[in-house]
Amino acid sequence: MSRIALKLKGSKNALDAFTKSNITRLQQHKLFSTGSQSGRLPGKVALITGAASGIGKAAAIRFIENGAKVLLADVQDDLGKSIANDLGPNASFIHCDVTNEQEISSSVEHAVAQYGQLDVMYNNAGIIGTLAPTILDLELEGFDRTMAINVHSMVAGIKHASRVMIPHQAGSIICMASATAILGGMAPHDYTVSKAAVVGLVKSTAAELNQHGIRVNCISPHIIPTPLGVNGFKKLSGINDEKIATKMAHNLWEFKGAQCEASDVAEAAVFLASDYAKYISGHNLVVDAGFTCFKRLNFTP
Ligand SMILES: NC(=O)c1ccc[n+]([C@@H]2O[C@H](COP(=O)([O-])OP(=O)(O)OC[C@H]3O[C@@H](n4cnc5c(N)ncnc54)[C@H](O)[C@@H]3O)[C@@H](O)[C@H]2O)c1
């Protein structure tokens, strides 16, 4: 049994089925070798925050599968190190609390020192926030914390990534927004406001960084049953059973034959990071199967 298979078997935090199947695919495609030139991100260097779980982890896998080298950054050190180890020599881990500008700056420096450049900054880390059910329940201290993790961090990420990208006059910066940024009422106020701010931040910085060949975009998914998505849904709905909560979250919106998964966002991120998206900047790529686009009319009398 391979080192990775053994690790997966013994790990307390066993990677999910998606991770397993993708690591197997990485092995089959021999993408564990350094300097892979295959895939849509050949030779690119990416820093992904919040990469120890959910969407960030899925993105790290897909990026490496597509030929990138990835520095995974997170506050969950053991989990992040274990995932980076499982992903092979094109992955490494750094502790980074995204509320700390110095740690973001150091992570960017680390990526450049280790891999020689930074092509992609994926500001993904985020929290669901206070989960305050009403505006009257919202403690402003909690609001500030949500803004620190979900917004300040992205300002700092864009600032320090562009600091090293501007001299090269190239780069792709991706931020995690949410469908809640588009449609009110889907999440508590602090989370909704923080994600709407990300969309504004992306447009504002994209306008400036265009002149340096740096693209800035965001991704806005519908609910996905990651730890953030499921825990948030459980608290908001009062449903404690994880399986039922996951099913209900998926059932919030229907698209025949598909459910919103972390891998769908990872694919969107691979596209935005790649040269195939070379003329796309300031864009909010919504991954919600039309949820925020339309309402079906009810013609019953
Ligand atoms: N899951 C969803 O339904 C959903 C929908 C839309 C947008 N998003 C956004 O996607 C992003 C990723 O969320 P996810 O669903 O994968 O959640 P997740 O909880 O699975 O992963 C979030 C990761 O961020 C890390 N993190 C939290 N605070 C941090 C900090 N201060 N510094 C560094 N890392 C920190 C966590 O340790 C965790 O590994 C978030 O920005 C979230 O708002 C999620």
PDBQT file of the ligand as one rigid body, heavy atoms in Angstrom, charges set to zero:
ROOT
HETATM    1  N1  LIG A 401     -19.553  26.308   2.087  1.00  0.00    +0.000 N 
HETATM    2  C1  LIG A 401     -20.371  27.191   1.591  1.00  0.00    +0.000 C 
HETATM    3  O1  LIG A 401     -21.600  26.998   1.566  1.00  0.00    +0.000 OA
HETATM    4  C2  LIG A 401     -19.827  28.465   1.011  1.00  0.00    +0.000 A 
HETATM    5  C3  LIG A 401     -20.638  29.176   0.104  1.00  0.00    +0.000 A 
HETATM    6  C4  LIG A 401     -20.168  30.362  -0.413  1.00  0.00    +0.000 A 
HETATM    7  C5  LIG A 401     -18.908  30.832  -0.055  1.00  0.00    +0.000 A 
HETATM    8  N2  LIG A 401     -18.140  30.111   0.816  1.00  0.00    +0.000 N 
HETATM    9  C6  LIG A 401     -16.824  30.665   1.169  1.00  0.00    +0.000 C 
HETATM   10  O2  LIG A 401     -15.822  29.745   0.798  1.00  0.00    +0.000 OA
HETATM   11  C7  LIG A 401     -14.676  29.931   1.632  1.00  0.00    +0.000 C 
HETATM   12  C8  LIG A 401     -14.208  28.589   2.146  1.00  0.00    +0.000 C 
HETATM   13  O3  LIG A 401     -15.214  28.060   2.997  1.00  0.00    +0.000 OA
HETATM   14  P1  LIG A 401     -15.487  26.501   3.165  1.00  0.00    +0.000 P 
HETATM   15  O4  LIG A 401     -16.921  26.288   2.901  1.00  0.00    +0.000 OA
HETATM   16  O5  LIG A 401     -14.495  25.694   2.432  1.00  0.00    +0.000 OA
HETATM   17  O6  LIG A 401     -15.296  26.381   4.753  1.00  0.00    +0.000 OA
HETATM   18  P2  LIG A 401     -14.403  25.422   5.658  1.00  0.00    +0.000 P 
HETATM   19  O7  LIG A 401     -14.815  25.724   7.042  1.00  0.00    +0.000 OA
HETATM   20  O8  LIG A 401     -14.470  24.025   5.168  1.00  0.00    +0.000 OA
HETATM   21  O9  LIG A 401     -12.929  25.961   5.387  1.00  0.00    +0.000 OA
HETATM   22  C9  LIG A 401     -12.523  27.242   5.791  1.00  0.00    +0.000 C 
HETATM   23  C10 LIG A 401     -11.040  27.180   6.126  1.00  0.00    +0.000 C 
HETATM   24  O10 LIG A 401     -10.629  28.506   6.498  1.00  0.00    +0.000 OA
HETATM   25  C11 LIG A 401      -9.777  28.384   7.599  1.00  0.00    +0.000 C 
HETATM   26  N3  LIG A 401      -9.765  29.614   8.389  1.00  0.00    +0.000 N 
HETATM   27  C12 LIG A 401     -10.739  30.116   9.174  1.00  0.00    +0.000 A 
HETATM   28  N4  LIG A 401     -10.299  31.227   9.784  1.00  0.00    +0.000 NA
HETATM   29  C13 LIG A 401      -9.022  31.422   9.378  1.00  0.00    +0.000 A 
HETATM   30  C14 LIG A 401      -8.031  32.397   9.664  1.00  0.00    +0.000 A 
HETATM   31  N5  LIG A 401      -8.258  33.405  10.521  1.00  0.00    +0.000 N 
HETATM   32  N6  LIG A 401      -6.839  32.310   9.038  1.00  0.00    +0.000 NA
HETATM   33  C15 LIG A 401      -6.606  31.290   8.176  1.00  0.00    +0.000 A 
HETATM   34  N7  LIG A 401      -7.483  30.341   7.879  1.00  0.00    +0.000 NA
HETATM   35  C16 LIG A 401      -8.686  30.401   8.474  1.00  0.00    +0.000 A 
HETATM   36  C17 LIG A 401     -10.337  27.214   8.412  1.00  0.00    +0.000 C 
HETATM   37  O11 LIG A 401      -9.368  26.679   9.302  1.00  0.00    +0.000 OA
HETATM   38  C18 LIG A 401     -10.740  26.260   7.320  1.00  0.00    +0.000 C 
HETATM   39  O12 LIG A 401      -9.694  25.369   6.993  1.00  0.00    +0.000 OA
HETATM   40  C19 LIG A 401     -15.105  30.920   2.710  1.00  0.00    +0.000 C 
HETATM   41  O13 LIG A 401     -14.634  32.215   2.376  1.00  0.00    +0.000 OA
HETATM   42  C20 LIG A 401     -16.604  30.869   2.658  1.00  0.00    +0.000 C 
HETATM   43  O14 LIG A 401     -17.209  32.055   3.123  1.00  0.00    +0.000 OA
HETATM   44  C21 LIG A 401     -18.564  28.935   1.335  1.00  0.00    +0.000 A 
ENDROOT
TORSDOF 0
